[in-house]
Structure formats: C-alpha cells, structure tokens
Amino acid sequence: MYQYSLYFVKPDYVNDFYYKVDVLYRFLKQCHDKILDEQLVSTVLDQPSFMHFIQAWAYYDQSHQYLAQLDQQKVVLHKGQEQIVVTGTNEAINVYTQSFSQLEYVLFPWLKQWNPRTFIVNYDTIECGWILPLTNRAFDITI
C-alpha cells in the first residue's frame, strides 16, 4: 500500500506556498521527520482532528459505499476488494491506499469541498501537490 499524508495549510500561507511546492515539501518533510518546532508547524498548518475528519467523511459517504471499521487509532474503509486505511497524527491525516487513483476517486471529491487547502505528500515516491488549482475562492474556506 502507498502512504499519502494530507496536510491542511492555513489560509494565510496558501498564497505564499502555492507556487513554491518544493519549499513546502521540504518544510513538511522536516515536520514529518520531527525536526521542526511544533509551534512553527502549528503556525503554518491547521492541526487536523482525526475524529473530526472521520465524522465529516461519514457524513459525506451517507450512501455507505464504504463499510468502515473504526478504532481509536485508525479507520479501515472497505468496498469489495478495495481497502483504504486512515490514521491521524498531530500534523497530518495519513491515508494508505492501493493506488493514487483510488485515493483520487474516493477522497478527493469530498476533500475539495471539505478543505480545499489540502496539500498531499507521498514521501516514498517524493510526489506532492495541491488537490485544487489556485483560485480566489478556493482557499477562503475555514475549518
């Protein structure tokens, strides 16, 4: 499975980092590796609540396309042979999927509405990017 880390950038920093993906990646890599001071990290990133994330997802997936197995540390979403595992840290929501296209199909439509300021990173393959293009209204949403 591939691990993707979802980071929620505060509105004040989106415009600063939007075209500097390499700078944001290096910042998040240091955050991921626990090199940076937590106060600095909390200045730039909204600290996600794992349970809030899961509750919002469950509300979105009211058609129950995915069966969820919930525990305090993770949620496993099942649909047939597909499986998505979601865990949380202080800085990020980590999603484990069988492919990027599975993540894009299942979570991106909802994430684009719930928090369009989401930056996604795969540290194993060094892939990263915003889930939405920059527009005036795309990043005006607060969580």
N, C-alpha and C positions, 0 to 999 in steps of 0.2 A: 504494500500500500504506500501511497505517496502522502507526505505530510505537507499541509498548507497552513500557514499561520496568517490569521486575519487580524489586522491592526486597524483601529479606528482613530484617525488623525483628527485633532481638534480643529475647528473651523479657522482659527487664527493662523494656523500653519499650513493649511492646504495649498494656498496660493504660493507660499514660499517653496514648498517641496514638489509641487505638481510636475514641473519640468526638470526637476533635479532628482530623478528616480535613483540614480547611483548614490547620491548623498543620503537620501532617505534609507536606501538599502543598507548602507554601511552603518548608519545610526541604529537601525533596527537589528542588525547583526550583533552590534555591541550590546544592545538591550537584551537580545536573545542569549548571548553568552555571559550575561550578568556582569558586564564590565562597567556599565554606566550607573550613576547615582539614580536611585528611584525617584527622587524629587525632580530631576531633569526629565526623566522619562514621563512622569505624570504631567509635566508642563506641556508636552507635545502630544501625548496620546490620551484619549479617553480610556479609562480602565474599564474593561468590559465586565459585566456581571454574567457569569456563566449561566446561572439560573434564569436571569432576565432574557438572555439570548435564546435559551431553550423554550421558555414560555412564549416569546414572540414568534419563534419558528412554529410551535404547536398551533398557535392561533392562525398563522398563515396557512398551514397544512391542514385545514379543517376537513378536507376531503379524505384525510387519512390515507394518502397514497403510501406513506411510510409508517411502518409499525416501529414504535420507539421503546427501547428498553432503557430505563433511567436508573442511574445510581448516582451517588454523591460526586463521584469523580469524572464520570463520562456518560454519554448517551450514545447508544448504538441504534442507528436508523436502518431498517430492513425493508426491502421491496424485492420480492423474489430472490434472485441470487445476488442482487446488489446490496452492498453494506457501506454505510458511512459512520465513522466513529468521530464524535465531537468531544473535546476536552477543553478545559479553560485554565489559564494562568492569570497572573495579575496584569500582564500586558497584552495578552492575545487570546484569541479563540483558536485552538488547533483543530484542524479537520483532516481526517485520514480517509482517503478515497482510493478507489482502484484506478482512476484516471482523472485528468483535469476536466475532461468533457463531462464526466459525472458531476463534478463539483459545479461546473458552469451551468449545467441543466437543472440541477436540484436546488442549489442555494443562491446562485447569482440573481435570478429574477426577484427573489424576496429581499436579498441584501441591498439591491439597487434602490428599493423603496425604503427599507428599514434604516439603513445607514449608508448613503452613497459616498461617504468619505472613507470607505474601506480600501485599505492597501493590502494586497495579498503577496505572500512570500513563500517560496519553496527553497529552503536552504540547501537541500541535497543537490538540486539541479541548477541552483542560482538563477531562478526565474522569479520575476516580481512585476507588479504593476497595479494600477488603479482599476477598480471594477467599472468605473464610469468615466467618460470623457469630461473634460472641464467645461462647465457652462456656468453662467451666473447663478442660476437657481439650484444647480445640482448639489452644492455644498452648503446651502443655507439652512439645512435641517439640523436640529439639535436632538440629542438623545438624552 
